Amino acid sequence: MNFRELWEGVRMAIGSLWMHKVRALLTILGVIIGVMTVITIISLIQGLNRAVSQQVAGLGANVFYLQKYPWFAGRDWFEYRNRKNLTLEDAQAIAQLCPSVKNIAPVLYSGKVIKYKDRSTERVGIWATTPSYQEVRNTTVERGRFFTQTELNHRRQVCIIGRTIVQGLFKDEEPLGSYIRIGGRKFRVVGVQEKKGSMFGNDMDAAVIIPITTFRKLFGTHRSVTILVEAKSGLFEQAKDEVTSLMRRRRQVPPKKPNDFAINTQDTIMNVYKNLTRILFLVMVGISSISLLVGGIGIMNIMLVSVTERTREIGIRKAIGAERKDILLQFLIEALILSGIGGIIGLGLGGGVGKLISAVTPLKATTPLWSIILALGFSSAVGLCFGIWPAAKAARLNPITALRYE
């Protein structure tokens, strides 16, 4: 088969489809829906991948979280709540006895109502920690300063507030040096935190940071401490092992018993996320497979009708010298073009839906090149697979019988 023969087959196939434009469009509707579904879901997943990766990176590139509860505890939460609390002494022991640990930041969290003059907020997050929190979480103060070690040691009532607190309470007033009430206690604002955005739906700028010693003095010591542990470069797994070994000794966990504490990492979130997107991907495969199957059956049906309608044409072509392979090629090309057009239309619609999602939501849906190749490849494969039988039927027609067909 040379290029001239192939081009002739393409030209004839396009001419035949152009004569029945509406019928061809209705035939490929299933392919269009299937490809559009694939492209839309992949665009969503890619956008989610980017958003989740950015938010997970905000937890700290070389940081893990030592906590009483594992993230995503689910139904086992009631079991975990009986564990002993983690303490500031545990944090101090890690800093002193784990050589692979670069830095630690103990954190206590609570929700409190914040008031300034006659204005107040809903319950916002109160993060009680130490000055090392800045380095571990790689966060900075946009205006003013962070509290000092001296203020931590003397349990001063000072705080750093987020952008949302500034906008909600101070409006056009200067927050630095002002006094706000946190849970009824007066605190002086010494800094405004840089904009953090949201993380998994939570507004990270609706937060107040105070010294952990002050928090314990005013609000009690009965809470379990979360310990942010920053490992030295290249020693992440070694730091985890050292912390695990130390905590098992401190909490007197028997050798064959599981840990009665949790070490949470970025991988914890990513594994849960991957499981969710895997389910979404399987749903996508199911929906698109059904649509492509329906589209393929439609293509096969219309090609069989086309063979019947063009029986005399096939007979004439064979009578003047066309071989079986020429007839087979013509109808296969026609099926491929039919499904390819459906794939291109579905690709355009799926990309349009992705752009629309990006325009109306914070999610930046993107369509990677591999998904375009995959979608077009699948649509072409559908045309090839479901076009073989009609093409073979046309190629096997007896020319004498075909010429007599009315």
C-alpha positions in Angstrom: 0.0 0.0 0.0 1.5 3.3 -1.0 0.7 6.9 0.1 -1.5 7.5 -2.9 -3.8 4.6 -2.2 -4.0 5.6 1.5 -4.9 9.2 0.5 -7.5 8.0 -1.9 -9.1 5.9 0.9 -9.1 8.9 3.2 -10.7 11.1 0.5 -13.4 8.7 -0.2 -14.1 8.1 3.5 -14.4 11.8 4.1 -16.7 12.3 1.1 -19.0 9.5 2.3 -19.2 10.9 5.8 -19.9 14.4 4.5 -22.9 13.2 2.6 -24.5 12.1 6.0 -23.2 14.7 8.4 -26.1 14.6 10.9 -26.1 10.8 11.0 -22.3 10.7 11.5 -22.6 13.2 14.4 -25.3 11.2 16.2 -23.3 8.1 15.6 -20.2 9.4 17.4 -22.1 11.0 20.3 -21.0 8.1 22.7 -17.4 8.6 21.7 -17.7 12.4 22.3 -19.2 11.8 25.8 -16.6 9.2 26.7 -13.6 11.3 25.7 -15.1 14.4 27.3 -15.5 12.5 30.5 -11.9 11.2 30.4 -10.4 14.7 29.7 -12.6 16.4 32.3 -11.8 14.0 35.1 -8.1 14.0 34.3 -8.1 17.8 34.3 -9.7 17.8 37.7 -7.3 15.2 39.1 -4.3 17.2 37.7 -5.7 20.4 39.3 -6.2 18.6 42.6 -2.7 17.1 42.4 -1.2 20.6 42.1 -3.4 22.0 44.9 -2.8 19.2 47.3 1.0 19.1 46.6 1.2 22.8 47.3 -0.8 22.5 50.5 1.1 19.5 51.7 4.4 21.3 51.0 3.2 23.9 53.5 3.5 21.3 56.2 7.3 21.5 55.9 9.6 19.6 53.4 11.6 17.8 56.1 9.1 17.9 58.9 7.1 15.2 60.6 4.4 15.5 63.3 4.6 13.6 66.6 1.0 13.4 67.9 -1.3 11.5 70.2 -3.7 10.7 67.3 -2.9 9.6 63.7 -4.3 11.7 61.0 -7.5 10.2 59.5 -8.1 8.1 62.6 -11.7 7.3 61.6 -13.6 4.9 63.8 -10.5 4.1 65.9 -10.5 7.6 67.4 -12.1 6.2 70.6 -9.3 3.8 71.0 -6.6 6.5 70.5 -8.2 8.9 73.0 -7.1 6.7 75.9 -3.4 7.2 75.0 -1.2 9.2 77.3 -0.8 12.9 76.3 2.5 14.0 74.8 4.2 16.7 76.9 6.7 19.5 76.7 9.2 17.3 78.4 8.9 14.8 75.5 9.8 17.7 73.1 12.8 18.7 75.2 14.0 15.1 75.3 13.8 14.8 71.5 15.8 18.0 71.1 18.5 16.8 73.5 18.7 13.0 72.7 18.0 12.7 68.9 21.1 13.7 66.9 19.4 13.6 63.5 16.8 16.2 64.6 17.6 19.7 63.5 14.8 21.5 65.3 11.5 21.0 67.2 8.4 23.1 67.8 5.9 22.0 70.4 2.3 23.2 69.6 -1.0 23.4 71.5 -4.1 24.2 69.6 -7.5 25.5 70.7 -10.4 27.6 69.4 -11.3 30.9 71.0 -13.4 34.0 70.4 -11.3 37.0 69.7 -12.5 40.5 70.6 -11.2 44.0 69.9 -13.2 47.0 71.2 -16.8 46.2 70.2 -15.9 43.8 67.5 -15.5 40.1 67.8 -14.8 37.0 65.6 -16.1 33.5 65.6 -14.0 30.9 67.2 -10.6 31.0 65.5 -7.5 28.9 65.8 -5.1 29.6 68.7 -1.6 28.2 68.0 0.5 28.1 71.1 4.2 27.4 70.4 7.8 28.5 70.7 10.0 30.9 68.6 11.4 27.9 66.7 8.0 27.5 65.1 9.1 30.1 62.5 12.0 27.9 61.3 10.2 24.6 61.4 7.2 25.8 59.5 9.2 28.2 57.3 6.9 31.1 58.2 7.6 34.7 58.6 6.1 37.8 60.1 4.9 40.4 57.6 4.8 43.3 60.0 6.1 43.7 63.5 7.9 40.6 65.0 7.6 37.2 66.4 7.6 36.8 70.2 11.0 36.2 71.8 12.5 33.5 74.0 12.4 35.9 76.9 8.6 36.5 76.4 8.2 32.7 76.2 10.1 32.2 79.4 8.2 34.9 81.3 4.8 33.8 79.9 4.1 37.2 78.4 0.6 37.8 76.9 1.7 38.7 73.4 0.4 37.4 70.1 0.9 37.3 66.3 -2.3 37.5 64.3 -3.2 36.5 60.8 -4.5 38.6 57.9 -8.1 37.5 58.4 -8.1 38.7 62.0 -6.7 42.0 60.9 -9.4 42.5 58.3 -12.2 41.3 60.6 -11.3 43.3 63.7 -9.1 46.2 62.8 -10.3 47.3 59.4 -8.3 50.6 58.8 -6.8 50.7 62.3 -3.2 49.8 63.1 -3.1 46.4 64.8 0.5 46.5 66.1 0.6 47.5 69.7 -3.2 47.1 70.1 -4.7 44.9 72.7 -7.1 42.1 71.9 -9.0 39.7 74.1 -8.5 35.9 73.5 -10.9 33.9 75.6 -11.4 36.9 77.8 -7.7 37.5 78.4 -5.9 40.6 77.2 -3.0 40.1 74.7 -0.8 42.7 73.0 -0.4 42.3 69.2 3.3 42.3 68.3 3.2 41.0 64.8 1.1 40.2 61.7 1.8 36.9 60.0 2.4 36.7 56.3 -0.5 35.5 54.2 -0.8 31.7 54.3 -4.0 31.1 52.3 -6.1 28.0 53.0 -5.1 24.4 53.7 -7.7 21.7 53.0 -10.5 24.1 53.3 -9.2 25.8 56.5 -8.4 29.5 56.5 -4.8 29.6 57.8 -5.0 33.4 58.1 -7.8 33.1 60.7 -5.2 32.2 63.4 -3.4 33.7 66.4 0.0 32.5 67.6 0.9 32.9 71.3 3.7 31.6 73.6 2.9 28.0 74.7 3.9 28.8 78.2 1.3 31.6 78.3 -1.3 29.3 77.0 -0.6 26.7 79.7 -0.8 29.4 82.4 -4.1 30.8 81.2 -5.9 27.9 79.7 -4.6 24.8 81.4 -2.1 21.9 80.8 -4.5 19.0 80.2 -4.1 19.0 76.4 -1.7 16.8 74.5 1.2 18.6 72.8 1.8 18.2 69.0 5.6 18.2 68.4 6.8 19.4 65.0 10.1 17.7 64.3 12.5 19.0 61.6 15.1 16.4 60.5 18.5 17.3 59.4 19.1 17.3 55.6 19.1 13.7 54.3 18.3 12.2 57.7 14.5 12.2 57.6 14.0 8.4 58.1 16.8 8.2 60.6 15.3 11.0 62.7 11.9 9.2 62.6 13.6 6.1 63.9 15.4 7.9 66.7 12.2 9.7 67.8 10.2 6.4 67.7 12.8 4.6 69.7 13.0 7.4 72.3 9.3 7.8 72.7 8.8 4.0 73.1 11.3 4.1 75.9 9.9 7.2 77.6 6.3 5.8 77.4 7.5 2.3 78.4 5.9 0.5 75.4 6.7 -3.3 75.5 8.8 -4.6 72.6 6.0 -6.5 70.8 3.3 -3.8 71.4 2.4 -1.2 68.8 3.3 2.5 69.3 0.9 4.4 71.6 1.7 7.6 69.6 1.5 8.6 66.0 4.2 9.9 63.6 2.3 11.8 60.8 4.1 12.8 57.6 3.2 14.3 54.3 3.1 10.8 52.9 0.1 10.1 55.3 -1.9 12.8 53.5 -0.7 11.8 50.0 -1.6 8.1 50.6 -5.1 9.0 51.6 -5.4 11.4 48.7 -4.1 8.8 46.2 -6.7 6.3 47.4 -9.4 8.9 46.9 -8.2 9.8 43.4 -7.8 6.1 42.5 -11.5 5.6 43.2 -12.3 8.7 41.1 -10.2 7.4 38.3 -11.9 4.0 38.4 -15.3 5.7 38.3 -14.0 7.7 35.3 -12.8 4.5 33.6 -16.2 2.9 34.1 -18.2 5.8 32.8 -16.0 6.5 29.8 -15.8 2.8 29.0 -19.6 2.5 28.9 -19.8 5.7 26.7 -17.1 4.4 24.4 -18.8 1.0 24.1 -22.0 2.7 23.2 -20.2 4.9 20.7 -18.4 1.8 19.3 -21.6 -0.1 18.8 -23.1 3.0 17.1 -20.1 3.2 14.8 -20.4 -0.5 13.9 -24.1 -0.2 13.4 -23.8 2.8 11.0 -20.9 1.1 9.1 -23.1 -2.0 8.6 -25.8 0.3 7.3 -23.3 2.0 5.1 -22.1 -1.3 3.7 -25.7 -2.2 2.8 -26.4 1.2 1.2 -23.2 1.0 -0.9 -23.3 -2.6 -2.0 -23.6 -1.7 -5.7 -20.7 0.7 -5.3 -18.6 -2.0 -3.8 -19.5 -4.4 -6.6 -18.6 -1.8 -9.2 -15.2 -1.1 -7.6 -14.4 -4.8 -7.4 -15.5 -5.3 -11.0 -13.0 -2.7 -12.2 -10.2 -4.2 -10.3 -10.4 -3.1 -6.6 -9.0 -5.9 -4.3 -10.3 -7.0 -1.0 -7.7 -5.0 0.9 -8.7 -1.8 -0.9 -12.4 -2.2 0.2 -11.3 -3.2 3.7 -9.0 -0.2 3.9 -11.7 2.2 2.7 -14.2 1.2 5.4 -11.6 1.0 8.2 -10.4 4.5 7.4 -14.0 5.7 7.4 -14.5 4.1 10.9 -11.2 5.6 12.2 -12.1 9.1 10.9 -15.6 8.8 12.4 -14.2 7.9 15.9 -11.3 10.3 15.5 -13.7 13.2 14.9 -15.6 12.1 18.0 -12.4 12.1 20.0 -11.4 15.6 18.8 -14.8 17.0 19.6 -14.8 15.3 23.0 -11.3 16.6 23.6 -12.3 20.1 22.9 -15.4 19.9 25.1 -13.5 18.3 28.0 -10.8 21.0 27.8 -13.5 23.6 27.8 -15.1 22.2 30.9 -11.6 22.2 32.5 -11.2 25.9 31.6 -14.7 26.7 33.0 -13.8 25.0 36.3 -10.6 27.0 36.5 -12.6 30.2 35.9 -15.3 29.7 38.5 -13.4 27.8 41.2 -9.9 28.2 42.9 -9.0 24.8 41.4 -6.6 25.1 38.4 -7.6 22.2 36.2 -5.0 21.4 33.6 -5.0 19.0 30.6 -1.6 17.2 30.3 -0.3 16.1 26.9 -0.4 12.4 27.8 -4.2 12.6 28.5 -4.8 14.1 25.0 -2.8 11.3 23.4 -4.6 8.7 25.6 -8.0 10.0 24.7 -7.3 10.2 21.0 -5.7 6.8 21.1 -8.7 5.2 22.8 -11.2 6.8 20.4 -9.2 5.6 17.4 -8.9 2.1 18.9 -12.7 2.1 19.3 -13.2 3.0 15.6 -10.6 0.3 14.6 -12.1 -2.5 16.8 -15.8 -1.8 16.0 -15.1 -1.0 12.3 -13.3 -4.3 11.5 -16.4 -6.4 11.1 -18.3 -4.0 8.7 -15.1 -3.5 6.8 -14.5 -7.3 6.5 -18.1 -7.8 5.5 -17.7 -5.3 2.7 -14.4 -6.8 1.6 -15.9 -10.3 1.4 -18.9 -9.3 -0.8 -19.1 -11.2 -4.1 -18.9 -8.7 -6.9 -21.6 -10.4 -9.0 -24.0 -10.5 -6.1 -23.2 -6.9 -5.2 -23.9 -5.7 -8.8 -27.3 -7.4 -8.8 -28.2 -5.7 -5.4 -31.1 -3.2 -5.6 
